[in-house]
Amino acid sequence: MTNDKPFLVTGATGNTGAPAAKILLDAGHSVRALVHAIDHRSDALAAAGAEIVQGDLLDFGAVSSAMSGIGAAYFCYPIGPGGLLEGTAIFAQAASEAGVQAVVNMSQISARREAKSHAARQYWIAERLLDRHAFMTTHLRPTFFAEWLKWQWQRNGGEGLLTLPFGNGRHAPISGADQAAVIAAVLQNPAPHDRQIYPLVGAEELDHYGIADQIANTLGILVRYQPVDISVYAEAMTAQGRTAFFVQHISCVAQDYRDGIFAGENNLVEAITGRRPMTVADYVSANRAEFEHDGVFAMREHFAHVA
């Protein structure tokens, strides 16, 4: 346990940080939420009882200030060029100086020494950097989020389309909410999870044809999965304005996905949280409105020939 000191949650307005903060608040704990910007999402956290601190994870002073008096912390750094390792070093040093007892780190399932993705290799190095400190560490390596389904979703009237470069690969999509439950559980009782690496997966491993079938059955419409070449998808991401760093990452992990790196099933979510993770059908039902229109990252104009 962390002696009832506040918990620090970074990425606190994101898909895992926001629900993790809410779980901790609902359990009666004090939560300090480090956010990059003050907006309606941080306002919602404040209304729920969180202490809101605005700052940048690359600002050592801001992170040190946010870490003061904290018992355990959740570290979540977004995929981007040049920031992860510096941000991890800053976070680790600030946590060490503040006497933080435990850190839960959001990594990814593709993180490994030999990763071709620059981002994935950096996440692996970041894990090793955190492990060098005295505080307890737990690394979470989720497969692709269930949120990917709504982000990449294309709605064409009474039909849905998933256009992705994943071939016939398989994974068990995991929701941000289920990851948040793991994060909150480990923060509240970190000792059994010290120096553990947890590959987090959802309820059922499927290929994208099976995922499309589950979405179709839930929404009551026709849903197609349209696989595309990795190079074609990379060109579309570039045309959409994504950074070269991000395009290189997605291109490499798409090949990892085809090679089985993202596949597999386990019971870690249930073992750690006491509840089974959501199925694809559960996720779509809970987010039905998001499937009534194109997702935020849909590339309709780039894949018009398969729409």
Phi, psi and omega per residue, in radians:
M1 nan 2.953 -3.058
T2 -2.018 0.468 3.016
N3 0.988 0.570 3.061
D4 1.074 0.308 2.999
K5 -1.257 2.777 3.119
P6 -1.096 2.702 3.005
F7 -1.716 2.442 3.019
L8 -1.752 2.228 3.090
V9 -2.077 2.061 3.019
T10 -1.676 2.910 -3.017
G11 0.983 0.639 -2.888
A12 -1.298 -0.152 3.061
T13 -1.871 0.163 -3.074
G14 -1.618 -2.976 -3.021
N15 -1.221 -0.424 3.095
T16 -1.911 -0.676 -3.087
G17 -1.140 -0.773 -3.102
A18 -1.093 -0.878 3.118
P19 -1.192 -0.535 3.082
A20 -1.120 -0.770 3.098
A21 -1.046 -0.729 -3.129
K22 -1.118 -0.727 3.118
I23 -1.067 -0.788 -3.139
L24 -1.125 -0.728 3.102
L25 -1.111 -0.746 3.138
D26 -1.123 -0.453 3.108
A27 -1.462 0.015 3.073
G28 1.622 0.196 -3.122
H29 -1.590 2.779 3.002
S30 -1.513 2.366 -3.104
V31 -2.244 2.258 2.988
R32 -1.842 2.113 -3.078
A33 -1.833 2.042 3.085
L34 -1.589 2.037 -3.078
V35 -2.137 2.670 -3.141
H36 -1.408 -0.554 -3.111
A37 -2.501 2.586 3.045
I38 -1.520 2.086 3.135
D39 -2.669 -2.903 -3.081
H40 -1.091 -0.484 3.141
R41 -1.261 -0.769 3.088
S42 -1.202 -0.579 3.076
D43 -1.081 -0.674 3.116
A44 -1.139 -0.686 3.088
L45 -1.137 -0.733 3.112
A46 -1.083 -0.714 3.125
A47 -1.127 -0.495 3.121
A48 -1.416 -0.164 3.070
G49 2.026 0.038 -3.130
A50 -1.371 2.595 2.964
E51 -1.475 2.138 -3.072
I52 -1.712 2.235 3.074
V53 -2.188 2.173 3.127
Q54 -1.623 2.312 3.137
G55 -3.098 2.996 -3.120
D56 -1.938 2.398 -3.131
L57 -1.192 -0.185 3.057
L58 -1.695 0.086 3.108
D59 -1.786 1.789 -3.048
F60 -1.037 -0.702 3.134
G61 -1.100 -0.773 -3.130
A62 -1.143 -0.732 -3.133
V63 -1.192 -0.720 3.110
S64 -1.066 -0.746 3.112
S65 -1.105 -0.763 -3.141
A66 -1.138 -0.491 -3.067
M67 -1.432 -0.226 -3.065
S68 -1.054 2.177 3.082
G69 1.383 0.123 -3.074
I70 -1.452 2.495 3.092
G71 -1.598 -0.784 3.129
A72 -2.561 2.649 -3.001
A73 -2.405 2.580 3.045
Y74 -1.857 2.192 -3.115
F75 -1.938 2.125 -3.139
C76 -2.412 1.946 -3.124
Y77 -1.993 2.305 -3.068
P78 -1.260 2.771 3.075
I79 -1.217 2.146 3.137
G80 -3.021 2.782 -3.084
P81 -1.291 2.310 2.895
G82 1.421 -0.049 -3.012
G83 -1.913 -0.499 -2.946
L84 -1.061 -0.878 -3.046
L85 -1.201 -0.681 3.059
E86 -1.131 -0.764 3.123
G87 -1.084 -0.683 3.113
T88 -1.146 -0.762 3.130
A89 -1.088 -0.752 3.109
I90 -1.089 -0.819 -3.113
F91 -1.088 -0.782 -3.113
A92 -1.127 -0.754 -3.140
Q93 -1.148 -0.757 3.125
A94 -1.102 -0.721 3.123
A95 -1.136 -0.722 3.137
S96 -1.115 -0.791 3.140
E97 -1.123 -0.576 -3.096
A98 -1.476 -0.077 -3.135
G99 1.282 0.455 3.092
V100 -1.075 2.408 -3.046
Q101 -1.517 -0.525 -3.036
A102 -2.646 2.547 3.069
V103 -2.251 2.236 2.978
V104 -1.770 2.155 -3.011
N105 -1.962 2.237 3.056
M106 -1.490 1.943 3.081
S107 -1.933 -2.525 3.074
Q108 -2.729 2.747 -3.003
I109 -1.153 -0.379 -3.141
S110 -1.491 -0.034 -3.101
A111 -1.218 2.068 3.086
R112 -2.880 2.817 -3.046
R113 -1.042 -0.673 -3.048
E114 -1.621 0.198 -3.105
A115 -1.018 2.431 3.067
K116 -1.406 -0.540 3.072
S117 -1.171 2.229 3.105
H118 -1.075 -0.714 -3.137
A119 -1.116 -0.798 -3.108
A120 -1.085 -0.718 3.109
R121 -1.143 -0.656 3.097
Q122 -1.140 -0.647 3.079
Y123 -1.098 -0.660 3.100
W124 -1.135 -0.781 3.109
I125 -1.093 -0.684 3.119
A126 -1.072 -0.687 3.070
E127 -1.024 -0.816 -3.094
R128 -1.150 -0.627 3.103
L129 -1.085 -0.812 3.135
L130 -1.103 -0.649 -3.113
D131 -1.141 -0.301 -3.134
R132 -1.366 -0.138 -3.104
H133 -1.679 2.866 -3.049
A134 -1.308 -0.456 -3.120
F135 -1.157 2.717 3.095
M136 -1.188 2.482 3.124
T137 -2.262 2.493 3.017
T138 -2.368 2.224 -3.099
H139 -1.882 2.208 3.122
L140 -1.790 2.207 3.136
R141 -2.100 1.434 -3.128
P142 -1.301 2.612 2.909
T143 -1.272 -2.983 -3.141
F144 -1.038 2.358 3.117
F145 -1.110 2.587 2.967
A146 -1.062 -0.472 3.130
E147 -1.043 -0.446 3.085
W148 -0.958 -0.579 -3.068
L149 -1.120 -0.751 3.133
K150 -1.373 -0.520 3.138
W151 -1.163 -0.682 -3.061
Q152 -1.670 0.017 -3.033
W153 -1.189 2.429 3.033
Q154 -2.173 2.185 -3.110
R155 -1.868 2.156 3.115
N156 -2.096 1.442 -3.123
G157 1.091 -2.028 -3.134
G158 -1.613 0.410 -3.125
E159 -2.423 2.543 3.076
G160 -2.022 2.672 -3.082
L161 -2.427 2.313 2.988
L162 -1.997 1.974 3.117
T163 -1.927 1.897 -2.991
L164 -2.524 2.754 -3.057
P165 -1.673 0.611 -2.945
F166 -1.784 0.083 3.072
G167 0.945 -2.333 3.137
N168 -1.790 0.280 3.118
G169 -1.110 2.961 -3.039
R170 -2.363 2.655 2.959
H171 -2.824 2.947 3.086
A172 -1.928 1.673 -3.055
P173 -0.949 2.354 -3.132
I174 -2.091 2.329 -3.101
S175 -1.356 2.712 3.020
G176 -1.063 -0.584 3.140
A177 -1.141 -0.698 3.117
D178 -1.204 -0.650 3.053
Q179 -1.128 -0.678 3.120
A180 -1.063 -0.665 3.116
A181 -1.110 -0.668 3.079
V182 -1.161 -0.809 -3.139
I183 -0.986 -0.859 -3.113
A184 -1.117 -0.707 -3.134
A185 -1.120 -0.753 -3.120
V186 -1.222 -0.706 3.106
L187 -1.039 -0.663 -3.098
Q188 -1.341 -0.371 -3.130
N189 -2.572 1.251 -2.961
P190 -1.328 -0.441 -2.989
A191 -0.958 -0.791 -3.131
P192 -1.150 -0.231 -3.034
H193 -1.932 0.156 -3.073
D194 -1.105 2.295 3.113
R195 1.108 0.390 3.096
Q196 -1.636 2.590 3.029
I197 -2.049 2.058 -3.040
Y198 -1.966 1.949 2.977
P199 -1.342 1.978 -3.047
L200 -1.704 2.238 -3.136
V201 -2.357 2.852 3.137
G202 -1.477 -2.724 -2.948
A203 -1.349 -0.570 -2.985
E204 -2.616 2.287 3.075
E205 -1.361 2.261 -3.111
L206 -2.471 2.711 2.856
D207 -1.502 3.070 -3.050
H208 -1.295 -0.303 2.995
Y209 -1.198 -0.735 3.084
G210 -1.170 -0.661 3.078
I211 -1.088 -0.776 3.114
A212 -1.050 -0.678 3.119
D213 -1.110 -0.739 -3.141
Q214 -1.158 -0.684 3.086
I215 -1.115 -0.761 -3.134
A216 -1.060 -0.792 -3.125
N217 -1.123 -0.589 -3.127
T218 -1.313 -0.739 -3.085
L219 -1.528 -0.314 -3.115
G220 1.280 0.543 3.102
I221 -2.325 2.930 3.029
L222 -1.313 2.293 3.087
V223 -2.263 2.258 3.134
R224 -1.992 2.501 2.920
Y225 -1.793 2.168 3.128
Q226 -2.002 1.754 3.094
P227 -1.264 2.493 3.082
V228 -2.274 2.796 3.093
D229 -1.114 2.596 3.132
I230 -1.046 -0.721 -3.124
S231 -1.117 -0.648 3.114
V232 -1.157 -0.731 3.131
Y233 -1.153 -0.677 3.115
A234 -1.085 -0.732 3.106
E235 -1.082 -0.701 3.134
A236 -1.152 -0.719 3.103
M237 -1.100 -0.729 3.117
T238 -1.087 -0.775 3.119
A239 -1.117 -0.489 3.118
Q240 -1.346 -0.195 3.100
G241 1.735 0.196 3.113
R242 -1.253 2.635 -3.098
T243 -1.201 2.721 3.097
A244 -1.051 -0.617 3.123
F245 -1.084 -0.807 -3.131
F246 -1.171 -0.734 3.141
V247 -1.096 -0.728 3.101
Q248 -1.095 -0.711 3.134
H249 -1.104 -0.914 -3.090
I250 -1.120 -0.654 3.114
S251 -1.084 -0.752 -3.127
C252 -1.236 -0.729 -3.120
V253 -1.303 -0.398 3.014
A254 -1.106 -0.703 3.064
Q255 -1.184 -0.708 3.046
D256 -0.973 -0.762 -3.134
Y257 -1.045 -0.820 3.120
R258 -1.083 -0.523 -3.113
D259 -1.519 0.024 3.049
G260 1.644 0.081 -3.113
I261 -1.111 -0.556 -3.077
F262 -1.592 -0.054 -3.034
A263 -1.428 2.987 3.042
G264 2.031 2.748 3.067
E265 -2.243 2.618 3.009
N266 -2.734 3.069 -3.109
N267 -1.921 0.392 -3.026
L268 -1.078 -0.745 -3.127
V269 -1.034 -0.825 -3.131
E270 -1.183 -0.703 -3.113
A271 -1.125 -0.642 -3.087
I272 -1.474 -0.650 -3.015
T273 -1.823 -0.329 -3.089
G274 1.470 0.091 3.115
R275 -2.339 2.586 3.113
R276 -1.315 2.554 3.114
P277 -1.250 2.822 3.129
M278 -1.175 2.541 2.938
T279 -1.447 2.988 3.035
V280 -1.031 -0.747 3.126
A281 -1.071 -0.722 3.095
D282 -1.041 -0.798 -3.086
Y283 -1.129 -0.784 -3.131
V284 -1.127 -0.712 3.112
S285 -1.062 -0.713 -3.110
A286 -1.284 -0.318 -3.084
N287 -2.217 0.591 -3.012
R288 -0.942 -0.710 -3.096
A289 -1.072 -0.520 -3.127
E290 -1.205 -0.314 -3.114
F291 -1.715 0.157 3.087
E292 -1.524 -0.131 -3.092
H293 -2.577 3.009 3.105
D294 -1.073 2.558 3.053
G295 -1.281 2.880 -3.047
V296 -1.153 -0.404 -3.139
F297 -1.936 0.245 3.101
A298 -1.072 2.474 -3.098
M299 -2.063 1.030 -3.047
R300 -0.964 -0.830 -3.053
E301 -1.175 -0.428 -3.106
H302 -1.516 -0.324 -3.127
F303 -2.145 0.580 -3.097
A304 -1.054 -0.484 -3.100
H305 -1.262 -0.238 3.114
V306 -1.991 0.023 -3.095
A307 -1.240 nan nan
